[in-house]
Amino acid sequence: MKNKQKTHKATAKRFRVTRKGKIMHNRQGDNAHLKANKTSQQKARKKGKSSLGSKTESKKIISLLS
């Protein structure tokens, strides 16, 4: 009898799977050091969400989420 794999909670907090199956995550944003030297445009570019491009990383994350 095979045991069920538990959800990796740290991964579940950081990544979301869209309806089409893409893996979305929050970018680093304003959490970087040396913020005083960066312009507001540079900091704004880092905000928001982005998707993972690598298929191998996506498969690993999906396996951790299931």
C-alpha positions in Angstrom: 0.0 0.0 0.0 1.4 3.4 -1.1 1.3 6.3 1.3 0.0 9.7 0.2 2.5 12.4 -0.3 1.9 15.4 1.9 1.7 19.0 0.6 5.0 20.9 1.2 3.6 23.8 3.1 6.5 26.3 2.4 5.9 25.7 -1.4 2.2 26.1 -1.0 2.6 29.5 0.6 5.0 30.7 -2.2 3.5 29.3 -5.4 0.0 29.1 -7.0 -1.1 27.0 -10.0 -3.3 28.8 -12.5 -6.2 27.2 -14.3 -4.0 26.6 -17.4 -1.3 25.0 -15.2 1.2 27.8 -15.0 3.1 28.2 -11.8 2.9 31.8 -10.5 5.0 33.3 -7.7 5.6 36.8 -6.2 8.8 38.5 -7.2 11.2 39.7 -4.6 9.8 43.2 -4.8 11.0 45.8 -2.3 12.6 43.3 0.1 16.1 43.7 -1.4 18.8 45.5 0.4 20.2 48.9 -0.7 16.8 50.4 -1.5 18.0 53.9 -1.0 20.2 53.8 -4.1 17.5 52.5 -6.4 15.0 54.6 -8.3 11.3 54.2 -7.8 11.1 52.8 -11.3 13.6 50.1 -10.5 11.7 49.1 -7.4 8.4 49.1 -9.2 9.7 46.8 -11.9 10.5 44.2 -9.3 7.0 44.2 -7.8 4.2 41.9 -8.9 3.8 38.3 -9.9 5.6 36.3 -12.5 5.5 32.8 -13.9 8.1 30.1 -13.9 9.6 29.5 -17.3 11.4 26.2 -16.7 9.4 23.0 -17.3 11.6 21.0 -14.9 11.1 23.4 -12.0 7.4 23.5 -12.7 7.2 19.7 -12.5 9.1 19.7 -9.2 6.9 22.3 -7.7 3.7 20.6 -8.8 4.9 17.4 -7.2 5.5 19.2 -3.9 2.1 20.8 -4.0 0.2 17.5 -4.6 
